Amino acid sequence: MRRTSREYVFKLVFEYTFYGAENESTLEFFLADADLTDEDKAYIRECYDGVTANAERLKAKLASKLERFSVDRLYRPDMTVLLIALYELERADTPAKVIVNEAVDLAKKYGTEKSGSFVNGVLAKFVREGKESA
């Protein structure tokens, strides 16, 4: 169910990028999904709250790795996927490879035909940086 949970987080953060505020009604709607475990619900709430509380810092971090793009000019689904993946990479409780693969899958599903490779390329920079500093 983690894949479903990530999709819910994507939809919540995507909505946040338009309004600049969390929407508790949408969150409660997704958390009412009977198929979600308590662990899935905790993951959704924690990631959603974490990304939104740190959105400006995550955007600045993302901007540091973009070439020829500014964060605000990114295709919104790509930006959303990248913000969530960066937050998850910082949490470090899921292997980086899994985070990148899931982010690429979300980008392919909700983005353009080039979104998957774009997201993969940007996240690869962060993964490499993380390994070099470890």
N, CA, C and O atoms as a Tinker XYZ file with bonds, in Angstrom:
   536  protein
     1  N      0.807000   -1.202000    0.000000    73     2
     2  CA     0.000000    0.000000    0.000000    64     1     3
     3  C      0.851000    1.268000    0.000000    63     2     4     5
     4  O      0.319000    2.372000   -0.117000    81     3
     5  N      2.165000    1.117000    0.130000    73     3     6
     6  CA     3.007000    2.317000    0.164000    64     5     7
     7  C      2.880000    3.089000   -1.137000    63     6     8     9
     8  O      2.942000    4.318000   -1.134000    81     7
     9  N      2.703000    2.391000   -2.245000    73     7    10
    10  CA     2.550000    3.081000   -3.533000    64     9    11
    11  C      1.276000    3.938000   -3.524000    63    10    12    13
    12  O      1.295000    5.088000   -3.963000    81    11
    13  N      0.196000    3.385000   -3.035000    73    11    14
    14  CA    -1.054000    4.144000   -2.920000    64    13    15
    15  C     -0.862000    5.322000   -1.982000    63    14    16    17
    16  O     -1.338000    6.423000   -2.258000    81    15
    17  N     -0.176000    5.100000   -0.884000    73    15    18
    18  CA     0.085000    6.174000    0.077000    64    17    19
    19  C      0.890000    7.292000   -0.572000    63    18    20    21
    20  O      0.602000    8.469000   -0.354000    81    19
    21  N      1.896000    6.937000   -1.366000    73    19    22
    22  CA     2.698000    7.955000   -2.061000    64    21    23
    23  C      1.840000    8.749000   -3.048000    63    22    24    25
    24  O      2.009000    9.960000   -3.196000    81    23
    25  N      0.929000    8.063000   -3.712000    73    23    26
    26  CA     0.041000    8.771000   -4.639000    64    25    27
    27  C     -0.842000    9.754000   -3.892000    63    26    28    29
    28  O     -1.085000   10.860000   -4.375000    81    27
    29  N     -1.322000    9.367000   -2.722000    73    27    30
    30  CA    -2.125000   10.292000   -1.923000    64    29    31
    31  C     -1.281000   11.498000   -1.500000    63    30    32    33
    32  O     -1.748000   12.636000   -1.559000    81    31
    33  N     -0.049000   11.251000   -1.079000    73    31    34
    34  CA     0.834000   12.356000   -0.703000    64    33    35
    35  C      1.063000   13.256000   -1.910000    63    34    36    37
    36  O      1.030000   14.481000   -1.787000    81    35
    37  N      1.294000   12.659000   -3.075000    73    35    38
    38  CA     1.474000   13.445000   -4.298000    64    37    39
    39  C      0.275000   14.355000   -4.528000    63    38    40    41
    40  O      0.440000   15.550000   -4.773000    81    39
    41  N     -0.923000   13.803000   -4.450000    73    39    42
    42  CA    -2.132000   14.592000   -4.707000    64    41    43
    43  C     -2.300000   15.710000   -3.676000    63    42    44    45
    44  O     -2.704000   16.821000   -4.017000    81    43
    45  N     -1.989000   15.410000   -2.427000    73    43    46
    46  CA    -2.095000   16.414000   -1.375000    64    45    47
    47  C     -1.084000   17.548000   -1.571000    63    46    48    49
    48  O     -1.433000   18.723000   -1.463000    81    47
    49  N      0.158000   17.191000   -1.856000    73    47    50
    50  CA     1.196000   18.207000   -2.056000    64    49    51
    51  C      0.936000   18.985000   -3.345000    63    50    52    53
    52  O      1.170000   20.193000   -3.398000    81    51
    53  N      0.461000   18.309000   -4.368000    73    51    54
    54  CA     0.106000   18.985000   -5.619000    64    53    55
    55  C     -0.940000   20.065000   -5.348000    63    54    56    57
    56  O     -0.819000   21.191000   -5.831000    81    55
    57  N     -1.952000   19.719000   -4.584000    73    55    58
    58  CA    -2.977000   20.696000   -4.206000    64    57    59
    59  C     -2.350000   21.842000   -3.411000    63    58    60    61
    60  O     -2.678000   23.009000   -3.626000    81    59
    61  N     -1.452000   21.500000   -2.498000    73    59    62
    62  CA    -0.771000   22.514000   -1.688000    64    61    63
    63  C     -0.006000   23.515000   -2.562000    63    62    64    65
    64  O      0.042000   24.703000   -2.244000    81    63
    65  N      0.588000   23.042000   -3.658000    73    63    66
    66  CA     1.373000   23.945000   -4.511000    64    65    67
    67  C      0.504000   25.017000   -5.155000    63    66    68    69
    68  O      1.014000   26.059000   -5.566000    81    67
    69  N     -0.782000   24.781000   -5.248000    73    67    70
    70  CA    -1.691000   25.787000   -5.802000    64    69    71
    71  C     -2.168000   26.784000   -4.749000    63    70    72    73
    72  O     -2.275000   27.981000   -5.019000    81    71
    73  N     -2.453000   26.284000   -3.553000    73    71    74
    74  CA    -3.082000   27.128000   -2.537000    64    73    75
    75  C     -2.116000   27.639000   -1.471000    63    74    76    77
    76  O     -2.417000   28.615000   -0.784000    81    75
    77  N     -0.962000   26.991000   -1.326000    73    75    78
    78  CA     0.006000   27.433000   -0.335000    64    77    79
    79  C     -0.402000   27.139000    1.097000    63    78    80    81
    80  O      0.166000   27.696000    2.036000    81    79
    81  N     -1.375000   26.276000    1.264000    73    79    82
    82  CA    -1.827000   25.888000    2.605000    64    81    83
    83  C     -2.316000   24.449000    2.564000    63    82    84    85
    84  O     -2.802000   23.970000    1.540000    81    83
    85  N     -2.178000   23.771000    3.693000    73    83    86
    86  CA    -2.674000   22.408000    3.776000    64    85    87
    87  C     -4.197000   22.420000    3.735000    63    86    88    89
    88  O     -4.836000   23.362000    4.202000    81    87
    89  N     -4.764000   21.363000    3.171000    73    87    90
    90  CA    -6.208000   21.220000    3.124000    64    89    91
    91  C     -6.574000   20.008000    3.971000    63    90    92    93
    92  O     -6.460000   18.866000    3.524000    81    91
    93  N     -7.005000   20.264000    5.174000    73    91    94
    94  CA    -7.327000   19.196000    6.120000    64    93    95
    95  C     -8.482000   18.329000    5.615000    63    94    96    97
    96  O     -8.529000   17.136000    5.915000    81    95
    97  N     -9.403000   18.902000    4.862000    73    95    98
    98  CA   -10.538000   18.133000    4.333000    64    97    99
    99  C    -10.070000   17.077000    3.336000    63    98   100   101
   100  O    -10.525000   15.933000    3.374000    81    99
   101  N     -9.167000   17.464000    2.451000    73    99   102
   102  CA    -8.640000   16.506000    1.479000    64   101   103
   103  C     -7.844000   15.429000    2.191000    63   102   104   105
   104  O     -7.953000   14.249000    1.858000    81   103
   105  N     -7.046000   15.826000    3.166000    73   103   106
   106  CA    -6.264000   14.859000    3.933000    64   105   107
   107  C     -7.186000   13.847000    4.602000    63   106   108   109
   108  O     -6.953000   12.643000    4.499000    81   107
   109  N     -8.213000   14.307000    5.276000    73   107   110
   110  CA    -9.145000   13.401000    5.954000    64   109   111
   111  C     -9.867000   12.485000    4.964000    63   110   112   113
   112  O    -10.139000   11.323000    5.268000    81   111
   113  N    -10.172000   13.013000    3.783000    73   111   114
   114  CA   -10.802000   12.192000    2.742000    64   113   115
   115  C     -9.896000   11.020000    2.365000    63   114   116   117
   116  O    -10.358000    9.882000    2.287000    81   115
   117  N     -8.616000   11.288000    2.132000    73   115   118
   118  CA    -7.685000   10.225000    1.761000    64   117   119
   119  C     -7.449000    9.254000    2.924000    63   118   120   121
   120  O     -7.341000    8.046000    2.718000    81   119
   121  N     -7.371000    9.786000    4.132000    73   119   122
   122  CA    -7.128000    8.923000    5.293000    64   121   123
   123  C     -8.313000    8.011000    5.603000    63   122   124   125
   124  O     -8.172000    7.038000    6.345000    81   123
   125  N     -9.467000    8.320000    5.043000    73   123   126
   126  CA   -10.655000    7.490000    5.257000    64   125   127
   127  C    -10.653000    6.226000    4.394000    63   126   128   129
   128  O    -11.532000    5.376000    4.539000    81   127
   129  N     -9.672000    6.097000    3.497000    73   127   130
   130  CA    -9.571000    4.908000    2.642000    64   129   131
   131  C     -9.441000    3.667000    3.535000    63   130   132   133
   132  O     -8.463000    3.527000    4.269000    81   131
   133  N    -10.412000    2.787000    3.471000    73   131   134
   134  CA   -10.456000    1.603000    4.341000    64   133   135
   135  C     -9.317000    0.634000    4.078000    63   134   136   137
   136  O     -8.995000   -0.185000    4.939000    81   135
   137  N     -8.705000    0.711000    2.910000    73   135   138
   138  CA    -7.617000   -0.213000    2.587000    64   137   139
   139  C     -6.282000    0.202000    3.205000    63   138   140   141
   140  O     -5.330000   -0.579000    3.202000    81   139
   141  N     -6.206000    1.408000    3.728000    73   139   142
   142  CA    -4.949000    1.886000    4.314000    64   141   143
   143  C     -4.757000    1.330000    5.722000    63   142   144   145
   144  O     -5.693000    1.261000    6.519000    81   143
   145  N     -3.533000    0.942000    6.000000    73   143   146
   146  CA    -3.196000    0.521000    7.356000    64   145   147
   147  C     -2.897000    1.762000    8.191000    63   146   148   149
   148  O     -2.767000    2.862000    7.654000    81   147
   149  N     -2.792000    1.583000    9.488000    73   147   150
   150  CA    -2.431000    2.703000   10.362000    64   149   151
   151  C     -1.039000    3.233000   10.000000    63   150   152   153
   152  O     -0.779000    4.433000   10.087000    81   151
   153  N     -0.155000    2.324000    9.596000    73   151   154
   154  CA     1.195000    2.727000    9.181000    64   153   155
   155  C      1.136000    3.597000    7.921000    63   154   156   157
   156  O      1.851000    4.594000    7.817000    81   155
   157  N      0.283000    3.216000    6.968000    73   155   158
   158  CA     0.110000    4.013000    5.745000    64   157   159
   159  C     -0.422000    5.398000    6.079000    63   158   160   161
   160  O      0.055000    6.397000    5.542000    81   159
   161  N     -1.402000    5.458000    6.958000    73   159   162
   162  CA    -1.999000    6.741000    7.344000    64   161   163
   163  C     -0.969000    7.637000    8.031000    63   162   164   165
   164  O     -0.915000    8.841000    7.784000    81   163
   165  N     -0.160000    7.036000    8.891000    73   163   166
   166  CA     0.886000    7.812000    9.572000    64   165   167
   167  C      1.902000    8.330000    8.556000    63   166   168   169
   168  O      2.354000    9.470000    8.659000    81   167
   169  N      2.261000    7.508000    7.585000    73   167   170
   170  CA     3.191000    7.914000    6.531000    64   169   171
   171  C      2.628000    9.095000    5.734000    63   170   172   173
   172  O      3.333000   10.074000    5.489000    81   171
   173  N      1.366000    9.003000    5.336000    73   171   174
   174  CA     0.741000   10.069000    4.558000    64   173   175
   175  C      0.769000   11.375000    5.343000    63   174   176   177
   176  O      1.196000   12.407000    4.825000    81   175
   177  N      0.319000   11.329000    6.577000    73   175   178
   178  CA     0.264000   12.544000    7.397000    64   177   179
   179  C      1.669000   13.117000    7.625000    63   178   180   181
   180  O      1.876000   14.325000    7.511000    81   179
   181  N      2.614000   12.258000    7.941000    73   179   182
   182  CA     3.974000   12.725000    8.234000    64   181   183
   183  C      4.626000   13.339000    6.996000    63   182   184   185
   184  O      5.236000   14.404000    7.083000    81   183
   185  N      4.502000   12.678000    5.848000    73   183   186
   186  CA     5.111000   13.208000    4.619000    64   185   187
   187  C      4.430000   14.502000    4.176000    63   186   188   189
   188  O      5.096000   15.464000    3.795000    81   187
   189  N      3.119000   14.515000    4.229000    73   187   190
   190  CA     2.384000   15.714000    3.834000    64   189   191
   191  C      2.761000   16.892000    4.727000    63   190   192   193
   192  O      3.093000   17.973000    4.241000    81   191
   193  N      2.707000   16.669000    6.044000    73   191   194
   194  CA     3.078000   17.742000    6.977000    64   193   195
   195  C      4.545000   18.136000    6.810000    63   194   196   197
   196  O      4.887000   19.316000    6.886000    81   195
   197  N      5.407000   17.148000    6.584000    73   195   198
   198  CA     6.842000   17.425000    6.438000    64   197   199
   199  C      7.161000   18.226000    5.192000    63   198   200   201
   200  O      7.947000   19.172000    5.241000    81   199
   201  N      6.556000   17.853000    4.076000    73   199   202
   202  CA     6.810000   18.581000    2.823000    64   201   203
   203  C      6.254000   19.994000    2.910000    63   202   204   205
   204  O      6.926000   20.951000    2.522000    81   203
   205  N      5.039000   20.132000    3.412000    73   203   206
   206  CA     4.445000   21.470000    3.448000    64   205   207
   207  C      5.156000   22.376000    4.453000    63   206   208   209
   208  O      5.333000   23.565000    4.188000    81   207
   209  N      5.563000   21.836000    5.594000    73   207   210
   210  CA     6.263000   22.646000    6.594000    64   209   211
   211  C      7.644000   23.076000    6.115000    63   210   212   213
   212  O      8.168000   24.101000    6.553000    81   211
   213  N      8.230000   22.295000    5.219000    73   211   214
   214  CA     9.591000   22.562000    4.737000    64   213   215
   215  C      9.626000   22.937000    3.264000    63   214   216   217
   216  O     10.683000   22.865000    2.636000    81   215
   217  N      8.504000   23.332000    2.709000    73   215   218
   218  CA     8.404000   23.551000    1.261000    64   217   219
   219  C      9.434000   24.552000    0.745000    63   218   220   221
   220  O     10.088000   24.289000   -0.264000    81   219
   221  N      9.589000   25.673000    1.404000    73   219   222
   222  CA    10.530000   26.689000    0.912000    64   221   223
   223  C     11.972000   26.195000    0.978000    63   222   224   225
   224  O     12.755000   26.435000    0.059000    81   223
   225  N     12.322000   25.513000    2.050000    73   223   226
   226  CA    13.673000   24.965000    2.182000    64   225   227
   227  C     13.911000   23.885000    1.130000    63   226   228   229
   228  O     14.984000   23.833000    0.529000    81   227
   229  N     12.923000   23.028000    0.907000    73   227   230
   230  CA    13.057000   21.977000   -0.103000    64   229   231
   231  C     13.166000   22.573000   -1.502000    63   230   232   233
   232  O     13.925000   22.076000   -2.334000    81   231
   233  N     12.407000   23.641000   -1.764000    73   231   234
   234  CA    12.506000   24.308000   -3.069000    64   233   235
   235  C     13.894000   24.904000   -3.269000    63   234   236   237
   236  O     14.450000   24.824000   -4.364000    81   235
   237  N     14.455000   25.500000   -2.225000    73   235   238
   238  CA    15.796000   26.076000   -2.325000    64   237   239
   239  C     16.828000   24.976000   -2.574000    63   238   240   241
   240  O     17.752000   25.145000   -3.370000    81   239
   241  N     16.660000   23.868000   -1.895000    73   239   242
   242  CA    17.561000   22.730000   -2.085000    64   241   243
   243  C     17.448000   22.206000   -3.519000    63   242   244   245
   244  O     18.457000   21.904000   -4.157000    81   243
   245  N     16.238000   22.103000   -4.009000    73   243   246
   246  CA    16.002000   21.664000   -5.375000    64   245   247
   247  C     16.620000   22.636000   -6.372000    63   246   248   249
   248  O     17.236000   22.212000   -7.350000    81   247
   249  N     16.464000   23.912000   -6.138000    73   247   250
   250  CA    17.008000   24.944000   -7.031000    64   249   251
   251  C     18.516000   24.826000   -7.173000    63   250   252   253
   252  O     19.072000   25.152000   -8.221000    81   251
   253  N     19.179000   24.361000   -6.123000    73   251   254
   254  CA    20.637000   24.253000   -6.157000    64   253   255
   255  C     21.135000   23.218000   -7.157000    63   254   256   257
   256  O     22.304000   23.241000   -7.543000    81   255
   257  N     20.261000   22.311000   -7.580000    73   255   258
   258  CA    20.670000   21.251000   -8.509000    64   257   259
   259  C     20.080000   21.412000   -9.907000    63   258   260   261
   260  O     20.365000   20.613000  -10.798000    81   259
   261  N     19.264000   22.437000  -10.100000    73   259   262
   262  CA    18.652000   22.633000  -11.410000    64   261   263
   263  C     19.566000   23.447000  -12.312000    63   262   264   265
   264  O     20.191000   24.416000  -11.881000    81   263
   265  N     19.631000   23.042000  -13.544000    73   263   266
   266  CA    20.391000   23.779000  -14.548000    64   265   267
   267  C     19.400000   24.292000  -15.587000    63   266   268   269
   268  O     18.595000   23.527000  -16.117000    81   267
   269  N     19.461000   25.564000  -15.870000    73   267   270
   270  CA    18.595000   26.199000  -16.865000    64   269   271
   271  C     17.116000   26.229000  -16.482000    63   270   272   273
   272  O     16.263000   26.499000  -17.327000    81   271
   273  N     16.813000   25.958000  -15.229000    73   271   274
   274  CA    15.431000   25.988000  -14.759000    64   273   275
   275  C     15.378000   26.699000  -13.418000    63   274   276   277
   276  O     16.345000   26.680000  -12.655000    81   275
   277  N     14.254000   27.320000  -13.138000    73   275   278
   278  CA    13.992000   27.765000  -11.775000    64   277   279
   279  C     12.875000   26.867000  -11.249000    63   278   280   281
   280  O     12.083000   26.338000  -12.030000    81   279
   281  N     12.811000   26.698000   -9.964000    73   279   282
   282  CA    11.832000   25.787000   -9.373000    64   281   283
   283  C     10.414000   26.184000   -9.775000    63   282   284   285
   284  O      9.601000   25.328000  -10.123000    81   283
   285  N     10.125000   27.465000   -9.727000    73   283   286
   286  CA     8.772000   27.924000  -10.021000    64   285   287
   287  C      8.382000   27.754000  -11.494000    63   286   288   289
   288  O      7.203000   27.842000  -11.837000    81   287
   289  N      9.350000   27.515000  -12.346000    73   287   290
   290  CA     9.055000   27.308000  -13.768000    64   289   291
   291  C      8.963000   25.823000  -14.136000    63   290   292   293
   292  O      8.665000   25.486000  -15.281000    81   291
   293  N      9.215000   24.950000  -13.180000    73   291   294
   294  CA     9.097000   23.516000  -13.434000    64   293   295
   295  C      7.640000   23.142000  -13.669000    63   294   296   297
   296  O      6.722000   23.779000  -13.152000    81   295
   297  N      7.457000   22.110000  -14.450000    73   295   298
   298  CA     6.132000   21.534000  -14.627000    64   297   299
   299  C      5.669000   21.083000  -13.244000    63   298   300   301
   300  O      6.376000   20.337000  -12.567000    81   299
   301  N      4.504000   21.523000  -12.826000    73   299   302
   302  CA     4.067000   21.342000  -11.439000    64   301   303
   303  C      4.074000   19.888000  -10.961000    63   302   304   305
   304  O      4.506000   19.643000   -9.834000    81   303
   305  N      3.621000   18.911000  -11.752000    73   303   306
   306  CA     3.723000   17.528000  -11.275000    64   305   307
   307  C      5.177000   17.100000  -11.025000    63   306   308   309
   308  O      5.449000   16.376000  -10.067000    81   307
   309  N      6.101000   17.536000  -11.871000    73   307   310
   310  CA     7.517000   17.199000  -11.662000    64   309   311
   311  C      8.031000   17.817000  -10.371000    63   310   312   313
   312  O      8.712000   17.155000   -9.588000    81   311
   313  N      7.704000   19.092000  -10.149000    73   311   314
   314  CA     8.135000   19.769000   -8.930000    64   313   315
   315  C      7.570000   19.059000   -7.698000    63   314   316   317
   316  O      8.275000   18.873000   -6.707000    81   315
   317  N      6.322000   18.673000   -7.764000    73   315   318
   318  CA     5.679000   17.998000   -6.637000    64   317   319
   319  C      6.381000   16.679000   -6.321000    63   318   320   321
   320  O      6.687000   16.393000   -5.163000    81   319
   321  N      6.631000   15.893000   -7.338000    73   319   322
   322  CA     7.323000   14.613000   -7.155000    64   321   323
   323  C      8.703000   14.846000   -6.546000    63   322   324   325
   324  O      9.109000   14.127000   -5.633000    81   323
   325  N      9.415000   15.835000   -7.039000    73   323   326
   326  CA    10.770000   16.116000   -6.539000    64   325   327
   327  C     10.752000   16.579000   -5.085000    63   326   328   329
   328  O     11.617000   16.172000   -4.309000    81   327
   329  N      9.814000   17.399000   -4.703000    73   327   330
   330  CA     9.728000   17.857000   -3.318000    64   329   331
   331  C      9.484000   16.689000   -2.369000    63   330   332   333
   332  O     10.105000   16.592000   -1.310000    81   331
   333  N      8.580000   15.812000   -2.759000    73   331   334
   334  CA     8.289000   14.639000   -1.919000    64   333   335
   335  C      9.519000   13.733000   -1.826000    63   334   336   337
   336  O      9.873000   13.274000   -0.739000    81   335
   337  N     10.164000   13.479000   -2.952000    73   335   338
   338  CA    11.345000   12.602000   -2.958000    64   337   339
   339  C     12.474000   13.201000   -2.123000    63   338   340   341
   340  O     13.150000   12.479000   -1.390000    81   339
   341  N     12.685000   14.509000   -2.226000    73   339   342
   342  CA    13.733000   15.138000   -1.412000    64   341   343
   343  C     13.433000   14.987000    0.068000    63   342   344   345
   344  O     14.325000   14.698000    0.866000    81   343
   345  N     12.190000   15.180000    0.426000    73   343   346
   346  CA    11.812000   15.014000    1.826000    64   345   347
   347  C     12.061000   13.576000    2.278000    63   346   348   349
   348  O     12.592000   13.346000    3.365000    81   347
   349  N     11.681000   12.623000    1.453000    73   347   350
   350  CA    11.893000   11.220000    1.808000    64   349   351
   351  C     13.376000   10.871000    1.888000    63   350   352   353
   352  O     13.788000   10.098000    2.753000    81   351
   353  N     14.173000   11.435000    0.995000    73   351   354
   354  CA    15.625000   11.187000    1.059000    64   353   355
   355  C     16.200000   11.725000    2.366000    63   354   356   357
   356  O     17.085000   11.104000    2.954000    81   355
   357  N     15.710000   12.859000    2.820000    73   355   358
   358  CA    16.172000   13.424000    4.093000    64   357   359
   359  C     15.771000   12.550000    5.277000    63   358   360   361
   360  O     16.526000   12.421000    6.240000    81   359
   361  N     14.594000   11.955000    5.206000    73   359   362
   362  CA    14.119000   11.083000    6.297000    64   361   363
   363  C     15.013000    9.857000    6.430000    63   362   364   365
   364  O     15.243000    9.360000    7.533000    81   363
   365  N     15.509000    9.381000    5.309000    73   363   366
   366  CA    16.464000    8.266000    5.257000    64   365   367
   367  C     15.944000    6.975000    5.894000    63   366   368   369
   368  O     16.742000    6.159000    6.356000    81   367
   369  N     14.627000    6.775000    5.926000    73   367   370
   370  CA    14.122000    5.510000    6.451000    64   369   371
   371  C     13.687000    4.544000    5.351000    63   370   372   373
   372  O     13.210000    3.441000    5.620000    81   371
   373  N     13.865000    4.989000    4.102000    73   371   374
   374  CA    13.589000    4.161000    2.926000    64   373   375
   375  C     14.829000    4.225000    2.040000    63   374   376   377
   376  O     15.412000    5.298000    1.884000    81   375
   377  N     15.243000    3.104000    1.460000    73   375   378
   378  CA    16.432000    3.144000    0.592000    64   377   379
   379  C     16.265000    4.157000   -0.553000    63   378   380   381
   380  O     15.187000    4.281000   -1.134000    81   379
   381  N     17.333000    4.864000   -0.857000    73   379   382
   382  CA    17.307000    5.895000   -1.900000    64   381   383
   383  C     16.828000    5.319000   -3.233000    63   382   384   385
   384  O     16.087000    5.979000   -3.962000    81   383
   385  N     17.240000    4.111000   -3.549000    73   383   386
   386  CA    16.848000    3.487000   -4.816000    64   385   387
   387  C     15.328000    3.347000   -4.910000    63   386   388   389
   388  O     14.748000    3.574000   -5.971000    81   387
   389  N     14.690000    2.976000   -3.813000    73   387   390
   390  CA    13.234000    2.825000   -3.785000    64   389   391
   391  C     12.566000    4.185000   -3.969000    63   390   392   393
   392  O     11.608000    4.317000   -4.731000    81   391
   393  N     13.075000    5.187000   -3.270000    73   391   394
   394  CA    12.517000    6.538000   -3.368000    64   393   395
   395  C     12.606000    7.043000   -4.803000    63   394   396   397
   396  O     11.635000    7.579000   -5.337000    81   395
   397  N     13.763000    6.873000   -5.427000    73   395   398
   398  CA    13.953000    7.340000   -6.805000    64   397   399
   399  C     13.028000    6.590000   -7.759000    63   398   400   401
   400  O     12.386000    7.206000   -8.609000    81   399
   401  N     12.956000    5.268000   -7.625000    73   399   402
   402  CA    12.085000    4.476000   -8.503000    64   401   403
   403  C     10.620000    4.885000   -8.367000    63   402   404   405
   404  O      9.911000    5.017000   -9.365000    81   403
   405  N     10.174000    5.083000   -7.138000    73   403   406
   406  CA     8.786000    5.485000   -6.911000    64   405   407
   407  C      8.533000    6.889000   -7.467000    63   406   408   409
   408  O      7.474000    7.150000   -8.037000    81   407
   409  N      9.499000    7.783000   -7.303000    73   407   410
   410  CA     9.352000    9.146000   -7.828000    64   409   411
   411  C      9.276000    9.131000   -9.345000    63   410   412   413
   412  O      8.459000    9.840000   -9.934000    81   411
   413  N     10.114000    8.338000   -9.976000    73   411   414
   414  CA    10.098000    8.231000  -11.445000    64   413   415
   415  C      8.751000    7.668000  -11.908000    63   414   416   417
   416  O      8.187000    8.144000  -12.893000    81   415
   417  N      8.244000    6.674000  -11.213000    73   415   418
   418  CA     6.943000    6.107000  -11.585000    64   417   419
   419  C      5.831000    7.146000  -11.469000    63   418   420   421
   420  O      4.973000    7.241000  -12.346000    81   419
   421  N      5.846000    7.924000  -10.389000    73   419   422
   422  CA     4.836000    8.983000  -10.237000    64   421   423
   423  C      4.974000   10.028000  -11.341000    63   422   424   425
   424  O      3.977000   10.496000  -11.892000    81   423
   425  N      6.214000   10.388000  -11.658000    73   423   426
   426  CA     6.445000   11.382000  -12.712000    64   425   427
   427  C      5.941000   10.876000  -14.060000    63   426   428   429
   428  O      5.360000   11.635000  -14.836000    81   427
   429  N      6.162000    9.610000  -14.332000    73   427   430
   430  CA     5.679000    9.033000  -15.590000    64   429   431
   431  C      4.153000    9.022000  -15.634000    63   430   432   433
   432  O      3.553000    9.263000  -16.682000    81   431
   433  N      3.535000    8.742000  -14.498000    73   431   434
   434  CA     2.079000    8.652000  -14.447000    64   433   435
   435  C      1.415000   10.022000  -14.557000    63   434   436   437
   436  O      0.417000   10.175000  -15.262000    81   435
   437  N      1.966000   11.020000  -13.864000    73   435   438
   438  CA     1.303000   12.325000  -13.780000    64   437   439
   439  C      1.978000   13.419000  -14.597000    63   438   440   441
   440  O      1.431000   14.514000  -14.730000    81   439
   441  N      3.149000   13.140000  -15.142000    73   439   442
   442  CA     3.883000   14.150000  -15.889000    64   441   443
   443  C      3.824000   13.937000  -17.386000    63   442   444   445
   444  O      2.898000   13.327000  -17.920000    81   443
   445  N      4.834000   14.455000  -18.039000    73   443   446
   446  CA     4.939000   14.333000  -19.488000    64   445   447
   447  C      5.789000   13.114000  -19.833000    63   446   448   449
   448  O      6.246000   12.400000  -18.940000    81   447
   449  N      5.999000   12.879000  -21.115000    73   447   450
   450  CA     6.821000   11.732000  -21.516000    64   449   451
   451  C      8.277000   11.897000  -21.094000    63   450   452   453
   452  O      9.008000   10.911000  -21.004000    81   451
   453  N      8.705000   13.128000  -20.834000    73   451   454
   454  CA    10.083000   13.382000  -20.412000    64   453   455
   455  C     10.233000   13.486000  -18.900000    63   454   456   457
   456  O     11.354000   13.560000  -18.396000    81   455
   457  N      9.141000   13.492000  -18.180000    73   455   458
   458  CA     9.177000   13.703000  -16.731000    64   457   459
   459  C      9.976000   12.640000  -15.987000    63   458   460   461
   460  O     10.734000   12.958000  -15.071000    81   459
   461  N      9.809000   11.392000  -16.373000    73   459   462
   462  CA    10.511000   10.315000  -15.677000    64   461   463
   463  C     12.016000   10.473000  -15.732000    63   462   464   465
   464  O     12.691000   10.343000  -14.710000    81   463
   465  N     12.547000   10.750000  -16.904000    73   463   466
   466  CA    14.008000   10.895000  -17.025000    64   465   467
   467  C     14.484000   12.186000  -16.362000    63   466   468   469
   468  O     15.578000   12.221000  -15.798000    81   467
   469  N     13.682000   13.242000  -16.420000    73   467   470
   470  CA    14.051000   14.489000  -15.756000    64   469   471
   471  C     14.145000   14.289000  -14.243000    63   470   472   473
   472  O     15.139000   14.667000  -13.623000    81   471
   473  N     13.121000   13.700000  -13.660000    73   471   474
   474  CA    13.098000   13.459000  -12.217000    64   473   475
   475  C     14.253000   12.541000  -11.818000    63   474   476   477
   476  O     14.916000   12.779000  -10.809000    81   475
   477  N     14.490000   11.510000  -12.597000    73   475   478
   478  CA    15.590000   10.589000  -12.311000    64   477   479
   479  C     16.933000   11.329000  -12.316000    63   478   480   481
   480  O     17.760000   11.121000  -11.429000    81   479
   481  N     17.144000   12.180000  -13.301000    73   479   482
   482  CA    18.401000   12.921000  -13.398000    64   481   483
   483  C     18.619000   13.875000  -12.239000    63   482   484   485
   484  O     19.728000   13.966000  -11.711000    81   483
   485  N     17.584000   14.580000  -11.839000    73   483   486
   486  CA    17.704000   15.518000  -10.720000    64   485   487
   487  C     17.963000   14.757000   -9.423000    63   486   488   489
   488  O     18.851000   15.125000   -8.654000    81   487
   489  N     17.199000   13.704000   -9.179000    73   487   490
   490  CA    17.376000   12.949000   -7.937000    64   489   491
   491  C     18.721000   12.243000   -7.883000    63   490   492   493
   492  O     19.282000   12.069000   -6.801000    81   491
   493  N     19.249000   11.832000   -9.034000    73   491   494
   494  CA    20.566000   11.188000   -9.063000    64   493   495
   495  C     21.636000   12.122000   -8.491000    63   494   496   497
   496  O     22.568000   11.665000   -7.829000    81   495
   497  N     21.505000   13.409000   -8.741000    73   495   498
   498  CA    22.465000   14.380000   -8.200000    64   497   499
   499  C     22.430000   14.378000   -6.675000    63   498   500   501
   500  O     23.478000   14.436000   -6.031000    81   499
   501  N     21.242000   14.312000   -6.099000    73   499   502
   502  CA    21.117000   14.302000   -4.642000    64   501   503
   503  C     21.609000   12.992000   -4.048000    63   502   504   505
   504  O     22.236000   12.987000   -2.988000    81   503
   505  N     21.330000   11.883000   -4.720000    73   503   506
   506  CA    21.777000   10.582000   -4.220000    64   505   507
   507  C     23.299000   10.512000   -4.245000    63   506   508   509
   508  O     23.920000   10.052000   -3.287000    81   507
   509  N     23.908000   10.977000   -5.364000    73   507   510
   510  CA    25.365000   11.003000   -5.449000    64   509   511
   511  C     25.961000   11.880000   -4.360000    63   510   512   513
   512  O     26.938000   11.499000   -3.715000    81   511
   513  N     25.380000   13.043000   -4.157000    73   511   514
   514  CA    25.855000   13.967000   -3.123000    64   513   515
   515  C     25.767000   13.316000   -1.743000    63   514   516   517
   516  O     26.673000   13.461000   -0.922000    81   515
   517  N     24.680000   12.605000   -1.496000    73   515   518
   518  CA    24.497000   11.934000   -0.206000    64   517   519
   519  C     25.540000   10.856000    0.024000    63   518   520   521
   520  O     26.012000   10.681000    1.147000    81   519
   521  N     25.904000   10.131000   -1.024000    73   519   522
   522  CA    26.915000    9.083000   -0.882000    64   521   523
   523  C     28.291000    9.680000   -0.661000    63   522   524   525
   524  O     29.105000    9.119000    0.072000    81   523
   525  N     28.557000   10.825000   -1.298000    73   523   526
   526  CA    29.862000   11.464000   -1.144000    64   525   527
   527  C     30.047000   12.046000    0.247000    63   526   528   529
   528  O     31.166000   12.100000    0.757000    81   527
   529  N     28.946000   12.483000    0.868000    73   527   530
   530  CA    29.063000   13.080000    2.197000    64   529   531
   531  C     28.968000   12.037000    3.309000    63   530   532   533
   532  O     29.202000   12.352000    4.476000    81   531
   533  N     28.628000   10.801000    2.954000    73   531   534
   534  CA    28.495000    9.745000    3.968000    64   533   535
   535  C     29.834000    9.205000    4.396000    63   534   536
   536  O     29.898000    8.313000    5.241000    81   535
